[in-house]
């Protein structure tokens, strides 16, 4: 009985720890997905900036950004990856605005 209790406790704790780690690592990716969606829905220049000629380049950049974002767990790194993606649009009106120094900002907390 003690072995079963120990085994179940170990399994439960390891699954909670694993879930917490996965959730933490995916926060930057979730932030990027939200930024992507808001940009696509609200940015007036979307159709002008993403054309038939540069669609493949944009899709490759987006895929690369998603791949990087899934591995990021630090706010500063997430900021730079997302900002690099936004640079594709070459529009000074499209940017991430932070209100406090980046070292004190937790971009990944929701």
Secondary structure as GFF3:
##gff-version 3
##sequence-region A 1 110
A	DSSP	alpha_helix	2	42	.	.	.	ID=ss1
A	DSSP	alpha_helix	46	49	.	.	.	ID=ss2
A	DSSP	alpha_helix	55	70	.	.	.	ID=ss3
A	DSSP	alpha_helix	75	86	.	.	.	ID=ss4
A	DSSP	three_ten_helix	87	89	.	.	.	ID=ss5
A	DSSP	three_ten_helix	102	104	.	.	.	ID=ss6
###
